[in-house]
Amino acid sequence: MTIEFELPESIVNQTGMTKMLAEQVMRSISRRYDESEHDRPWEYINVIWPFIQQIESADLKRSMARNGSANGSFNGSKNGSGHDDAPAAEKKKPSTGNLRMVHMIEALSWGDAGIYLSTPASALGGAAIHAVGTPDQKKRFLERFTQGEPKWGAMAMTEPQAGSDTSNIKTTAALDPETNEWILNGEKIFVTNGSLAGKESDGLIVVWATLDRSAGRAGMRPFVVESGTPGMTITKLEEKMGIRASDTAAIVFTDCRIPFDNILGNPELVDPDEAGAKGFKGAMKTFDASRPYVAASAVGIARAAFEFTRDTLADQGIKIPECAPLHQLSAIQRDLLQMEVDLKAAWLLTIRSVALLDAGESNNLEASMAKVKAGHVVTTITQKCVELLGPLGYSHDFLVEKWMRDAKINDIFEGTGQINTLIVARRILGYTRNELK
């Protein structure tokens, strides 16, 4: 596969507008919403919502045009949940949806990662629906994000006893044959946009539950729970170290009834490694799309910290002579140079992972590589920037200390750095999940 480094004009224009929004709106309110965690940055939301509507609408139209495939801005893998039945004309024209999204996310995260995560969109919930939903489900659930007032989607997977070990999920889904409804019972924690998606009009949450605990992964299925559904209760809003403007909630489901058609994938219990196990394997493919997005956000935070530190030190006479050998550089100059190298490496891995996705090829290995690299890079760069700036870097006078707090979550959610390192090792060495844990 060939990767074109010349960006389409549409992406260049979009990135320029996004950078302007990040600099003029997000940066100006960044500190305020970091200090008032559960307030919503409506001045930003109201500005970006029409723009997001256009993107959601284009993604949905592209997905529906491909006969319900997962191609588009979320997942285009022919080897995963996507269908290879798209019209010939569509197959010849690679998508640029994911490339467009990572450029926008990187720029918004440069502005403020917590505020970016407050952006109204179908988000991970939409990614799961795009990946394994039927054409009717995509139309029914996702069209709402292309019109009207701001709306949020979310995905609820993590539980108190089930973080990285998703096979240990205990939230249950039982079918009531008399009403033909699913009944959900259980607790989910750390749900990004969980309160907004669960309470605001026309929001939705994709909830992972098990049809049979003894079946492990084979029993897991995703279910769409719409906002305001009786039996779904927001029990807690988390107070976090970083990305404090982001809405992170705990949700309890108590005899929560949803329509039968709100299950994504096959309701029958089948081996998760079989082709028919679209519910598990297909929905897990959403992470192949979302991990590059997290990597792009990490790169945006790291770039913000690096550029500020580089420019601040340059004002004090410390600049990087790009052509000088390493032994002639000071320790600070070498640190700055290494940060720039790591930043570019993380960004190139991110671009490669979404280029594969847009080309309809499997990116499972590359998505995890980008996530691991970017998660490590953003934590080390932001910490080093605070160190180089000394007391000023640690104070509230600058945003550098905030960027360091915002950074760490990128090494944790969407699969921790350790889990994604395992995935990379399994793919390279050819081990199964049971052979390498």
Secondary structure, DSSP 4 states (H G I P E B T S, - for coil): -PPP-S--HHHHHHHHHHHHHIIIIIHHHHHHHHHSTTS--HHHHHHHHHHHHHHHHHHHHHHHHTTT-STTTT---TTTT--S---HHHHHS---HHHHHHHHHHHHHHH-HHHHHTS-S-HHHHHHHHHH--HHHHHHHHGGGGSSS---EEEE--BTTBSS-GGG---EEEEETTTTEEEEEEEEEEEETHHHHHHSTT-EEEEEEES-GGGGGGGEEEEEEETT-TTEEEEEE---SS-TTS-EEEEEEEEEEEEGGGB-S--S---TTSTT-IIIIIHHTHHHHHHHHHHHHHHHHHHHHHHHHHHHHHHTT----TTS-GGGS-HHHHHHHHHHHHHHHHHHHHHHHHHHHHTT---HHHHHHHHHHHHHHHHHHHHHHHHHHTHHHHSTTSSHHHHHHHHGGGGTSSS-HHHHHHHHHHHHHT--TTT--
